[in-house]
């Protein structure tokens, strides 16, 4: 159990920050011809977590949603001061990688940069005595999905190639490596997605936009993984 979990159990008021990209922000299906995503804050994983904490422990937690759609880890690093550190949370969950992996075509240099960005993000949080957890993202699409047109069809196929070609695995492994080096816990949602895939589940059907945004049901995986780290006695 994390320190923050012990504080939650005693009913102490805490501030939880969630730092990442569109998944953290709470973007779901595409609309307007695949130009924008629908924002559904009531379905995002940190809302589910806060609701569960309230229901089971009667504790009201304050949530900072520091997710921005389209962000890479270097975007996060550029805004961590204003969006997270200045707000003085007790805890921060960091999840970047779904966009960073699109740089995989640039090779090892891009992967090394991702690792360095994640290390710097963690270092800045730890320097402020903020408890940190890294969250691994969900899988990208691994099969074709109907309905994409024009340039979006090519983007969709690129995401599919990143998942099927093992690039997403590489970026998630890099996150795990950084976490181990910096002694940070990992809420490993990606491992659960891979387990489901191995058991025969169509994980692409767990993406509401057919590419990279998890469904409301899949957001429960992230919430459950955090709950296990926060409050499980195991």
BAZAZA-360473 format. One record per residue (C-alpha): residue in one letter; y, z, x. Coordinates in pm, whole numbers, padded with zeros to 5 digits, always signed. Layout:
BEGIN
AYZX
...
END
This chain:
BEGIN
X+00000+00000+00000
X+00347-00086+00126
X+00619+00176+00166
X+00809+00009-00118
X+00505+00058-00341
X+00506+00432-00280
X+00872+00445-00378
X+00801+00248-00695
X+00521+00487-00790
X+00760+00782-00773
X+01012+00604-00996
X+01270+00564-00721
X+01518+00280-00788
X+01461-00005-00542
X+01611-00347-00477
X+01366-00632-00417
X+01481-00965-00271
X+01285-01289-00299
X+01393-01550-00047
X+01278-01910-00056
X+01300-02252-00214
X+01256-02398-00563
X+00937-02205-00636
X+01112-01876-00569
X+01416-01993-00765
X+01195-02065-01067
X+01197-02443-01102
X+00923-02594-01312
X+00879-02935-01474
X+01092-03240-01401
X+01337-03374-01655
X+01594-03656-01674
X+01370-03916-01519
X+01246-03696-01233
X+01596-03619-01107
X+01616-03250-01192
X+01385-02957-01255
X+01389-02712-01544
X+01481-02359-01439
X+01270-02096-01617
X+01363-01755-01475
X+01149-01575-01731
X+00831-01732-01588
X+00886-01699-01213
X+00650-01474-01016
X+00901-01201-00928
X+00993-01160-01296
X+00623-01123-01375
X+00593-00863-01099
X+00897-00667-01218
X+00765-00671-01575
X+00424-00543-01463
X+00583-00265-01258
X+00791-00160-01559
X+00488-00168-01791
X+00255+00026-01562
X+00489+00271-01388
X+00800+00277-01606
X+01008+00188-01301
X+01301-00053-01334
X+01338-00254-01015
X+01642-00463-00927
X+01551-00820-00834
X+01759-01051-00615
X+01656-01413-00668
X+01753-01575-00338
X+01562-01898-00393
X+01738-02235-00378
X+01568-02562-00468
X+01520-02808-00184
X+01566-02547+00087
X+01391-02565+00422
X+01349-02264+00650
X+01656-02365+00849
X+01859-02360+00526
X+01729-02010+00464
X+01823-01901+00813
X+02176-02035+00761
X+02231-01835+00441
X+02027-01520+00497
X+02333-01311+00576
X+02522-01380+00253
X+02225-01424+00020
X+02006-01139+00139
X+02135-00911+00415
X+02478-00848+00264
X+02309-00735-00060
X+02115-00465+00126
X+01775-00489-00042
X+01496-00243+00033
X+01239-00520+00052
X+01227-00898+00098
X+00951-01147+00018
X+00997-01467+00220
X+00835-01797+00116
X+00936-02120+00289
X+00712-02412+00379
X+00675-02635+00074
X+00972-02841+00188
X+00932-02783+00562
X+00594-02956+00555
X+00766-03283+00464
X+00887-03285+00827
X+00525-03307+00944
X+00575-03675+01028
X+00793-03554+01318
X+00493-03385+01476
X+00462-03063+01673
X+00835-03028+01728
X+00892-02980+01356
X+00609-02729+01328
X+00743-02534+01625
X+01089-02530+01466
X+00943-02395+01142
X+00771-02115+01333
X+01090-02029+01517
X+01295-02023+01196
X+01045-01790+01031
X+01052-01558+01332
X+01431-01544+01324
X+01436-01477+00950
X+01189-01191+00989
X+01377-01055+01289
X+01705-01042+01100
X+01541-00857+00809
X+01360-00611+01034
X+01682-00541+01225
X+01829-00416+00897
X+01521-00200+00826
X+01424-00417+00530
X+01051-00416+00457
X+00921-00774+00481
X+00628-00964+00332
X+00555-01332+00387
X+00420-01522+00089
X+00216-01835+00153
X+00302-02118-00090
X+00074-02293-00332
X-00100-02620-00261
X+00063-02958-00305
X-00092-03231-00521
X-00422-03362-00387
X-00473-03653-00629
X-00268-03915-00804
X-00073-03817-01116
X+00040-04071-01373
X+00402-04110-01475
X+00583-04135-01143
X+00799-04446-01108
X+00996-04617-00833
X+01090-04401-00539
X+00936-04095-00700
X+00594-04263-00685
X+00627-04292-00307
X+00743-03929-00278
X+00449-03818-00489
X+00205-04012-00271
X+00361-03860+00042
X+00306-03509-00092
X-00054-03603-00172
X-00104-03728+00186
X+00037-03404+00329
X-00213-03196+00133
X-00515-03419+00182
X-00430-03479+00548
X-00429-03108+00629
X-00059-03081+00706
X+00003-02811+00446
X-00287-02615+00597
X-00117-02638+00938
X+00215-02502+00810
X+00046-02218+00624
X-00154-02132+00936
X+00174-02128+01130
X+00315-01878+00881
X+00008-01659+00918
X+00040-01679+01296
X+00404-01567+01283
X+00315-01281+01049
X+00045-01158+01287
X+00275-01180+01589
X+00551-00987+01413
X+00324-00739+01235
X+00426-00849+00886
X+00191-00841+00584
X+00100-01168+00412
X+00057-01217+00039
X-00181-01508+00082
X-00150-01709-00237
X-00249-02028-00056
X-00590-01880+00025
X-00643-01818-00346
X-00548-02178-00429
X-00797-02301-00169
X-01065-02071-00310
X-01005-02211-00656
X-01024-02566-00523
X-01353-02491-00351
X-01491-02351-00677
X-01415-02679-00854
X-01072-02608-01006
X-00834-02904-01022
X-00545-02746-00833
X-00321-03047-00895
X-00335-02954-01265
X-00178-02623-01157
X+00142-02810-01063
X+00370-02853-01362
X+00567-03136-01199
X+00258-03303-01054
X+00375-03251-00694
X+00475-02904-00578
X+00599-02673-00857
X+00332-02431-00983
X+00274-02383-01354
X+00365-02058-01523
X-00001-01956-01507
X-00013-02032-01134
X+00294-01814-01076
X+00071-01523-01174
X-00123-01580-00850
X+00191-01503-00648
X+00272-01201-00865
X-00081-01065-00837
X-00092-01106-00459
X+00233-00912-00426
X+00114-00644-00665
X-00199-00597-00453
X+00014-00542-00143
X+00271-00327-00323
X+00058-00097-00526
X-00315-00139-00473
X-00499+00167-00343
X-00748-00055-00163
END
